[in-house]
């Protein structure tokens, strides 16, 4: 299952689609949303691997009572959070790049920081 972003052309809002099934309409204006699927990157698979190793190290700490496993598990959680943030920002940038920008949208997108002056 890949991450999807939802964009409302009326409200000019871009948000991550929740994991639970929802209808594709904006909760603010009840307008139709555009669904933007985000392809998985290498960091997605690294996040899966780090999550598995984190649980393994926590389990090993609880069974052997060795603090080194706990320290490695905490370091894995920190690396997991950094990778997750990087993957979310990559997905957000990808979703913004797939939006069709009209003249009326440019000022709103500039104020949100989505569009720079050279991207006109």
Secondary structure, 3 states (H helix, E strand, C coil): CCCEEEEECCCCEEEECCCCCCCCECCCCCCEEEEEECCCCHHHHHHHHHHHHHHHHHHHHHHHCCHHHHHHHHHHHHHHHHHHHHHHHHHHHHHHHCCCCCHHHHHHHHHHCCCCHHHC
